[in-house]
Amino acid sequence: MYLLNGIRFGFDTLVSILDLPTFECKNLLSAIRDPESVDMLLKQEIDKGYVKGPFSSPPFETYRVSPIGIAEGKYSGKKRLILDLSSPHEHETHESINSLIDKEVCSLSYVKIDDAIRAIKHFGKQTILNKTDMTDAFKQLGIRKDQHHLYCMKWKNNYYHYVRLCFGSRSSPCIFDNLSRAICWIAKENYGIPVILHLLDDFLTIQPPDSCGFRTMALITLIFNRLNIPISKKKTVGPTCTIEYLGIILDTVSFEARLPNEKQTCEESSGNTIVNVPDYEVKSVFDSTTVKKETSQHSLHLETFQKAAPAAETIPTPCPKYWQVMWNQMQNASKGYIPPFVTVLIEAACIVAYFGFLRCGELTVNTDFDASCNLCIEDITFEEDYAILHLKTSKTDPFRSGVNIYLFKNNTSVCPVKSLIRYLDVRRSRFSIACNSSPLFVMENGEALTRTFFINHVRSILEIIGLNPSNYNGHSFRIGAATSVASKIEDHLIKILRRFCYEC
């Protein structure tokens, strides 16, 4: 009933306060610098019925105008109109629309490449694949009328407002996913399609090699036509044994997975250095004899992305020159102000948090240490070119399946492996490591590193080198790592590295 009522009357976008005072934000520079694209994209939105306007005066008594901007696809170059519903940022009196939407309620777990690989392994070589993609995905679903005033925008002194779910809203993905899951249910239960996976608006079917792939593609097309949902002809592929899915080529004839040719090299924005990204050796994933823990829900994707590399420096690791320079400044500034043991501790914790895409709570404790869920000495193992950090649990792993984080040597001053070895050596000389279940990171008193201790010391160092410490928090390492690799790999691969549970 939720889906049917939403399709009839519009969906509740889960904004906790609807009666907001009127406030208008300025548009983003990406829109101001490219007015022709804004004009074109805005007209397209209006023509398709996704946006109402223009209005010479505000169409509502009270309303919120959020900034509009232009987002450009990393590889496709396709431009998209976005509404920045996270503005205004840190305003004294006005909260953003997204800040009024509960993150936990709107969290969304992504399908993983592991799921496709698992199905292909089940059906064997020459498994048949089909895929399709919805057009204007979120905008197939409407917004409830009493919330239209929350999704206004202003362009060239005219007012507009969305009547369909828009890109930029924290709640759009989780609301839209209900439609995608319903389509998958219909395909399986009513049409007998054995395996259909979806990542928001992308759909992949997987079936035995002796079945009819053309029939499956015809059924998928029939389902979308009957639901009056448009699909992209350019992104509809199959039946085939080789297909690109989640940015990775799945080849069921060779039983391999690899990066597409155009993504195997990328040019760093900071210079002309070419970073070579190795092919995915998914024979190591398809072959169950070499998979360490197939029961682990998270272990395979990081192994697939990183472990196949012959050398650590070939991986697009998050190590921008600016971060390296800043870290050297932090090291120099801390001398004489912070005890040597604490300096080595904070250094190791910061670098591991950055390269491991870790949340602050994954390497610190809030109150008491618990060996069953917090990091222990036994959770770190060292190999020749990398270290493996085992997280027993995390925010996006409620069932405690565990995940292995691979930290590779990078031959820089901010090497996670070297910093860990250096910290453990200093720790060993200061404390006797009683057992493997002891905390991995400890303070001067031998107790587990607390969040407060960690954040306070990082902010103190930042203040010493002249940076505003209020601009940094426990998520800064994770966010910074994602930003650093954003020019090298696609967004969904970043989300995989971050063990991401979708939040807009």
C-alpha atoms as one frame of an Amber mdcrd trajectory, in Angstrom:
protein
   0.000   0.000   0.000   2.916   2.362   0.700   4.098   2.201  -2.905   0.603
   2.435  -4.416  -0.400   5.387  -2.240   2.868   7.130  -3.035   2.379   6.658
  -6.778  -1.198   8.028  -6.521  -0.713  10.944  -4.125   3.038  11.555  -3.987
   5.598  10.380  -1.452   6.396  11.781   1.952  10.029  12.925   1.600  10.536
  12.438   5.359  11.356  16.062   6.201  10.690  16.312   9.935   9.523  19.955
   9.910   7.282  21.136   7.059   6.416  24.580   8.407   9.763  26.235   7.741
  10.302  30.009   7.551  10.977  31.410   4.096  14.642  31.435   3.126  16.431
  31.774  -0.228  19.911  30.382  -0.890  22.219  31.582  -3.640  22.882  29.263
  -6.568  26.106  27.258  -6.876  29.038  28.470  -8.983  28.637  25.486 -11.302
  25.249  26.894 -12.349  26.315  30.547 -12.508  29.288  29.687 -14.736  27.200
  27.598 -17.153  23.862  29.423 -17.577  23.201  27.903 -21.008  23.229  24.391
 -19.579  20.948  25.446 -16.717  18.482  26.970 -19.194  18.484  23.803 -21.290
  18.217  21.356 -18.384  15.549  23.394 -16.615  13.455  23.492 -19.786  13.796
  19.707 -20.131  12.631  19.214 -16.526   9.607  21.439 -17.140   8.731  19.777
 -20.459   8.785  16.345 -18.800   6.542  17.510 -15.971   9.164  17.126 -13.237
   9.287  20.849 -12.416   6.598  23.555 -12.293   7.339  27.126 -13.345   8.453
  29.705 -14.144   6.635  31.931 -11.615   7.416  35.634 -11.512   6.576  35.660
  -7.794   6.851  32.957  -5.124   4.162  30.270  -5.681   3.851  29.598  -1.930
   3.257  31.760   1.109   6.280  30.249   2.882   8.910  28.325   0.988  12.561
  27.257   0.813  14.768  28.060  -2.172  17.788  25.742  -2.348  20.790  26.316
  -4.659  20.817  24.770  -8.092  24.014  23.481  -9.651  25.366  21.411 -12.531
  26.858  17.947 -11.970  28.827  16.354 -14.802  29.282  12.620 -15.232  32.874
  11.570 -14.619  33.141   9.384 -17.713  30.022  10.155 -19.733  30.356  13.947
 -19.479  26.565  14.123 -19.224  25.338  17.197 -17.358  22.620  16.968 -14.741
  20.698  19.630 -12.854  21.008  19.189  -9.093  19.310  20.850  -6.146  21.670
  21.335  -3.201  19.330  20.448  -0.368  22.228  20.385   2.101  22.366  24.195
   1.980  22.527  26.392   3.941  25.547  24.929   5.716  25.936  25.669   9.427
  23.504  28.603   9.326  22.620  30.084  12.713  18.840  30.147  12.207  17.976
  28.137   9.088  18.474  24.396   8.725  18.891  22.659   5.378  16.204  20.324
   4.046  18.575  17.340   4.197  19.490  18.062   7.821  15.793  17.606   8.665
  15.748  14.106   7.128  16.904  11.285   9.416  20.036   9.588   8.020  19.298
   6.280   9.694  15.762   6.083   8.319  17.063   6.788   4.818  20.106   4.538
   4.859  20.331   2.153   1.920  22.712  -0.768   1.393  24.074  -1.169  -2.116
  24.231  -4.397  -4.058  27.843  -5.529  -4.442  29.811  -7.015  -7.314  30.101
 -10.060  -5.040  26.389 -10.747  -5.525  26.752 -10.954  -9.306  29.897 -13.084
  -9.023  28.163 -15.449  -6.627  25.292 -16.002  -9.100  27.702 -16.479 -12.024
  29.658 -19.068 -10.022  26.374 -20.884  -9.347  25.376 -21.110 -13.028  28.902
 -21.701 -14.347  30.746 -20.659 -17.486  28.824 -18.935 -20.302  26.181 -17.675
 -17.880  23.795 -15.372 -19.754  23.552 -11.713 -18.704  21.118  -8.874 -19.505
  20.994  -5.368 -18.127  18.843  -2.276 -18.421  18.586   1.130 -16.811  15.643
   3.398 -15.992  15.509   6.849 -17.525  15.213   9.784 -15.069  14.982   7.317
 -12.220  14.000   9.320  -9.130  11.706  11.544 -11.147   9.348   8.683 -11.924
   7.909   9.223  -8.434   6.037  12.287  -7.214   6.377  14.441  -4.101   3.366
  14.894  -1.844   1.696  18.252  -2.556   2.042  19.569   0.985   5.851  19.339
   0.551   6.290  21.059  -2.818   7.209  24.329  -1.085  10.342  22.674   0.331
  11.810  22.006  -3.125  11.883  25.455  -4.714  14.640  27.022  -6.778  15.233
  30.443  -8.289  16.784  31.165 -11.663  16.997  34.502 -13.463  14.537  36.032
 -10.961  11.891  33.377 -11.650  10.730  30.716  -9.202  10.355  26.987  -9.882
   9.594  23.953  -7.742   9.959  20.203  -8.098   6.898  17.969  -8.070   8.965
  14.773  -8.491  11.761  13.315  -6.382  14.945  15.203  -7.142  18.655  14.446
  -7.143  20.219  15.935  -4.037  17.545  14.878  -1.565  18.688  12.529   1.187
  15.424  10.593   1.037  15.126  10.159  -2.757  17.268   6.982  -3.040  15.536
   5.044  -0.269  12.056   6.064  -1.482  12.912   5.168  -5.070  14.426   1.834
  -4.037  10.950   0.640  -3.058   9.972   0.837  -6.727  13.120  -1.000  -7.853
  12.572  -3.771  -5.307   8.950  -4.116  -6.443  10.116  -4.520 -10.055  12.565
  -7.245  -8.987   9.796  -9.027  -7.062   7.480  -8.912 -10.100  10.250 -10.238
 -12.364  10.976 -13.185 -10.057   7.512 -14.112  -8.808   5.317 -13.334 -11.832
   7.704 -13.960 -14.728  10.114 -16.580 -13.358  13.357 -14.645 -13.922  15.752
 -16.573 -11.634  18.204 -13.821 -10.602  17.697 -10.077 -10.967  19.896  -7.585
  -9.123  19.445  -3.840  -8.916  21.492  -0.854  -7.872  18.839   1.863  -7.659
  17.901   2.253 -11.365  20.352  -0.318 -12.833  19.069  -3.874 -13.308  21.060
  -7.022 -14.111  19.615 -10.468 -14.841  21.702 -13.647 -14.527  20.575 -17.035
 -15.832  21.868 -20.494 -16.799  23.801 -20.880 -20.082  21.200 -23.300 -21.507
  18.265 -20.885 -20.997  16.889 -18.274 -23.423  18.353 -14.850 -22.771  16.219
 -13.217 -25.475  13.065 -14.291 -23.649  14.344 -12.720 -20.423  15.146  -9.437
 -22.174  11.675  -9.463 -23.749  10.090 -10.035 -20.331  12.099  -7.204 -18.740
  11.024  -4.849 -21.530   7.409  -6.007 -21.110   7.472  -5.347 -17.351   8.758
  -1.797 -17.765   6.308  -1.074 -20.572   3.351  -2.314 -18.521   4.454  -0.166
 -15.576   4.900   2.789 -17.950   8.495   3.254 -16.805  10.935   4.413 -19.529
  14.232   2.565 -19.950  17.435   3.778 -21.561  18.055   2.160 -24.947  21.757
   3.051 -24.773  22.174   1.239 -21.460  20.086  -1.805 -22.348  22.440  -4.665
 -23.253  21.996  -8.394 -23.806  21.663 -11.240 -23.903  25.438 -11.635 -23.712
  28.201 -13.365 -21.783  30.253 -10.183 -21.342  28.769  -7.106 -19.737  29.828
  -4.053 -17.749  28.192  -3.934 -14.317  29.012  -1.503 -11.505  31.961  -0.278
 -13.559  33.468  -3.761 -13.962  33.481  -6.071 -16.995  32.017  -9.476 -16.115
  33.115 -12.103 -18.646  31.398 -15.451 -18.074  33.216 -17.147 -20.963  36.716
 -16.441 -19.632  35.344 -16.459 -16.076  37.030 -13.141 -15.400  36.176  -9.692
 -14.155  38.236  -6.657 -15.142  38.193  -2.922 -15.486  37.071  -1.521 -18.847
  40.018  -0.407 -20.999  39.185   3.281 -20.704  39.317   3.066 -16.907  42.577
   1.148 -16.579  44.564   4.359 -16.754  43.705   7.794 -15.437  45.535  11.056
 -15.258  46.104  12.598 -11.860  44.720  16.109 -11.598  47.799  17.224  -9.648
  50.183  16.413 -12.515  50.684  14.384 -15.651  51.499  11.110 -13.898  49.591
   8.164 -15.274  48.332   5.716 -12.660  47.978   2.189 -14.011  45.136   0.223
 -12.486  45.594  -3.532 -12.878  42.960  -5.881 -14.256  40.747  -7.590 -11.718
  41.977 -11.162 -11.349  38.559 -12.510 -10.541  39.691 -16.032 -11.259  40.739
 -15.642  -7.619  37.152 -14.816  -6.761  35.391 -17.266  -9.069  37.654 -20.078
  -7.898  36.398 -21.048  -4.455  39.722 -22.669  -3.572  41.423 -19.280  -3.350
  38.669 -17.320  -1.636  39.492 -16.945   2.048  36.051 -16.349   3.560  33.131
 -16.673   1.218  30.816 -16.488   4.225  32.014 -12.960   4.943  29.560 -10.515
   3.462  32.185  -7.794   2.954  35.579  -9.448   2.455  35.475 -10.113  -1.286
  34.987  -6.643  -2.713  38.109  -5.199  -1.109  40.128  -8.266  -2.082  38.846
  -7.933  -5.648  39.682  -4.257  -5.820  43.074  -4.346  -4.171  44.610  -7.738
  -3.525  45.115  -8.676  -7.179  47.620  -5.843  -7.603  51.197  -6.925  -8.253
  52.524  -3.749  -6.613  50.964  -1.335  -4.173  51.857   1.806  -6.097  49.712
   0.743  -9.061  46.513   1.123  -7.032  44.734   4.509  -7.025  45.298   4.989
  -3.296  44.189   8.214  -1.640  47.518  10.019  -1.228  47.341  13.558  -2.657
  50.477  15.719  -2.453  48.627  18.337  -0.387  47.732  15.760   2.284  51.341
  14.586   2.427  52.659  18.151   2.822  50.055  18.913   5.497  50.944  15.748
   7.415  54.640  16.698   7.400  53.644  20.088   8.813  51.593  18.381  11.517
  54.532  16.165  12.463  56.923  19.117  12.744  54.416  21.229  14.661  53.735
  18.523  17.233  57.398  18.275  18.275  57.887  19.808  21.699  54.147  20.167
  22.286  52.985  16.540  22.305  54.763  13.601  23.993  56.661  11.300  21.568
  54.447   8.271  22.251  51.259  10.260  21.617  52.764  11.693  18.418  53.441
   8.198  17.030  50.006   7.009  18.177  48.123   9.902  16.557  50.211   9.566
  13.395  49.367   5.861  13.010  45.687   6.340  13.852  45.298   9.245  11.397
  47.053   7.530   8.498  45.219   4.228   9.014  41.882   6.061   9.275  42.628
   7.887   6.019  43.862   4.970   3.910  41.331   2.560   5.388  38.350   4.885
   4.845  37.602   4.363   8.542  35.016   5.997  10.740  36.399   7.470  13.953
  34.375   4.974  15.995  36.053   2.062  14.201  39.480   2.759  15.707  38.510
   4.433  19.007  36.197   3.659  21.926  33.586   5.883  23.527  33.663   4.318
  26.990  34.841   0.800  27.809  36.922  -1.397  25.520  35.218  -4.546  24.215
  37.506  -7.060  22.499  34.521  -8.636  20.710  33.901  -5.506  18.618  36.828
  -3.060  19.065  40.183  -3.325  17.277  42.701  -5.655  18.947  46.353  -6.526
  18.349  45.233  -9.746  16.651  43.195  -7.773  14.105  46.289  -6.558  12.254
  48.503  -8.865  10.187  51.450  -7.883   8.002  52.383  -9.255   4.598  55.321
  -8.301   2.367  53.644  -5.365   0.602  50.549  -4.717   2.674  48.822  -5.097
   6.008  45.345  -6.478   6.664  43.159  -4.775   9.251  40.165  -6.870  10.274
  37.085  -4.949  11.435  34.868  -7.233  13.466  31.882  -4.895  13.193  30.947
  -1.472  11.875  27.970   0.809  11.318  27.027  -0.869   8.028  27.702  -4.397
   9.289  24.950  -4.968  11.877  25.327  -8.767  11.735  29.071  -8.587  12.489
  30.129 -10.513   9.406  33.447  -8.678   9.511  35.524  -7.068   6.771  39.207
  -7.073   5.835  40.718  -3.665   5.058  43.846  -3.877   2.900  46.472  -1.206
   3.644  49.237  -1.113   1.040  52.766   0.248   1.236  53.103   3.405  -0.850
  56.726   4.547  -0.389  55.732   7.961   0.991  55.971   9.634   4.388  52.321
   8.783   4.959  52.566   5.024   4.475  49.952   3.203   6.599  52.073   0.032
   6.906  55.229   1.850   8.040  53.299   4.044  10.487  51.664   0.980  12.063
  54.973  -0.845  12.410  56.579   2.261  13.922  53.709   2.686  16.406  53.775
  -0.994  17.460  57.543  -0.854  17.995  57.222   2.213  20.240  54.293   0.679
  22.042  56.173  -2.568  22.607  59.061  -0.680  24.212  56.661   1.217  26.492
  54.176  -1.515  27.391  54.397  -5.255  27.382  51.687  -6.489  25.051  49.858
  -8.881  27.351  47.760 -10.739  24.791  46.401 -10.581  21.276  43.045  -9.356
  22.569  44.621  -6.141  23.932  43.473  -2.870  22.269  45.338  -2.075  19.064
  45.559   1.662  19.751  46.284   2.696  23.347  46.888   6.005  25.130  49.811
   6.844  27.442  48.101   5.150  30.375  47.783   1.870  28.444  44.011   2.131
  28.037  42.203   1.948  24.696  42.299   5.093  22.565  39.128   7.096  23.167
  37.320   9.217  20.613  37.680  12.340  22.776  41.448  11.883  23.226  41.957
  11.292  19.487  39.834  14.204  18.240  41.205  16.663  20.808  44.827  15.894
  19.904  44.201  16.074  16.158  42.492  19.448  16.585  45.324  20.723  18.773
  47.866  19.891  16.062  45.681  21.478  13.360  45.433  24.653  15.424  49.223
  24.766  15.847  49.770  24.733  12.059  47.185  27.455  11.518  44.123  25.489
  10.406  40.685  26.034  11.910  40.106  22.907  14.066  36.323  23.401  14.065
  36.302  22.468  10.358  37.506  18.931  11.147  35.879  16.036  12.961  35.931
  12.262  13.161  34.610  11.878   9.591  37.281  14.095   8.003  39.671  11.204
   7.239  36.966   9.105   5.595  35.604  12.044   3.597  39.100  13.161   2.606
  40.027   9.694   1.348  36.882   9.511  -0.785  37.549  12.987  -2.195  41.146
  12.073  -3.063  40.218   9.056  -5.196  37.171  10.725  -6.757  39.156  11.715
  -9.870  40.395   8.159 -10.389  37.437   5.803  -9.920  33.653   5.933 -10.203
  31.375   6.918  -7.342  29.956   3.458  -6.700  33.473   2.000  -6.339  34.232
   4.692  -3.766  31.085   3.646  -1.927  32.306   0.046  -1.969  35.663   1.096
  -0.507  33.827   3.074   2.157  31.630   0.033   2.939  28.894   2.529   2.120
  25.321   2.506   3.310  23.684   5.085   1.053  23.284   8.560   2.451  22.808
  11.513   0.176
